[in-house]
Amino acid sequence: MKINKQDNIVKIIQEYPITREVFMQFGLGCIGCFAAQFETLEQGALAHGIDIDALVAELNKAAGL
């Protein structure tokens, strides 16, 4: 199943560890922070001014989905 903007950040990283690199490339370096446990990908992207569609596309590419 593809990664989508409603998925939890921590769960994405747990299921697809390779995506950690993509998060860092997009400037989402707080992937280990407390809020990431509860935030959706969309919430995290919005908080950091990141293009959610581009982020989702790159995460899916990295995860081979």
GIJOLIN-V944942 format. One record per residue. N is the residue number from 1. RES is the residue in one small letter. PSI is psi in radians with two decimals (NA if undefined). OMEGA is omega as a letter, one per 30 degrees, with the letter a starting at -180 (none if undefined). Layout:
# GIJOLIN-V944942
n=N res=RES psi=PSI omega=OMEGA
n=N res=RES psi=PSI omega=OMEGA
This chain:
# GIJOLIN-V944942
n=1 res=m psi=2.39 omega=a
n=2 res=k psi=2.65 omega=l
n=3 res=i psi=2.38 omega=l
n=4 res=n psi=2.98 omega=a
n=5 res=k psi=-0.22 omega=l
n=6 res=q psi=-0.06 omega=l
n=7 res=d psi=2.63 omega=l
n=8 res=n psi=2.37 omega=a
n=9 res=i psi=-0.87 omega=a
n=10 res=v psi=-0.71 omega=l
n=11 res=k psi=-0.64 omega=l
n=12 res=i psi=-0.84 omega=a
n=13 res=i psi=-0.66 omega=l
n=14 res=q psi=-0.71 omega=a
n=15 res=e psi=-0.58 omega=a
n=16 res=y psi=1.36 omega=a
n=17 res=p psi=-0.48 omega=l
n=18 res=i psi=-0.37 omega=a
n=19 res=t psi=-0.24 omega=l
n=20 res=r psi=-0.70 omega=l
n=21 res=e psi=-0.70 omega=a
n=22 res=v psi=-0.76 omega=l
n=23 res=f psi=-0.75 omega=a
n=24 res=m psi=-0.72 omega=l
n=25 res=q psi=-0.59 omega=a
n=26 res=f psi=0.04 omega=l
n=27 res=g psi=0.34 omega=l
n=28 res=l psi=1.17 omega=a
n=29 res=g psi=-0.10 omega=a
n=30 res=c psi=0.49 omega=a
n=31 res=i psi=-0.34 omega=l
n=32 res=g psi=0.06 omega=a
n=33 res=c psi=2.87 omega=a
n=34 res=f psi=-0.76 omega=a
n=35 res=a psi=-0.55 omega=a
n=36 res=a psi=-0.41 omega=l
n=37 res=q psi=-0.44 omega=a
n=38 res=f psi=-0.30 omega=a
n=39 res=e psi=2.58 omega=l
n=40 res=t psi=2.90 omega=l
n=41 res=l psi=-0.72 omega=l
n=42 res=e psi=-0.76 omega=l
n=43 res=q psi=-0.76 omega=l
n=44 res=g psi=-0.74 omega=l
n=45 res=a psi=-0.77 omega=l
n=46 res=l psi=-0.70 omega=a
n=47 res=a psi=-0.44 omega=a
n=48 res=h psi=0.13 omega=l
n=49 res=g psi=0.63 omega=a
n=50 res=i psi=2.44 omega=l
n=51 res=d psi=1.88 omega=a
n=52 res=i psi=-0.68 omega=a
n=53 res=d psi=-0.72 omega=l
n=54 res=a psi=-0.71 omega=l
n=55 res=l psi=-0.82 omega=l
n=56 res=v psi=-0.75 omega=a
n=57 res=a psi=-0.79 omega=a
n=58 res=e psi=-0.63 omega=l
n=59 res=l psi=-0.79 omega=l
n=60 res=n psi=-0.67 omega=l
n=61 res=k psi=-0.83 omega=a
n=62 res=a psi=-0.65 omega=a
n=63 res=a psi=-0.11 omega=l
n=64 res=g psi=0.56 omega=a
n=65 res=l psi=NA omega=none
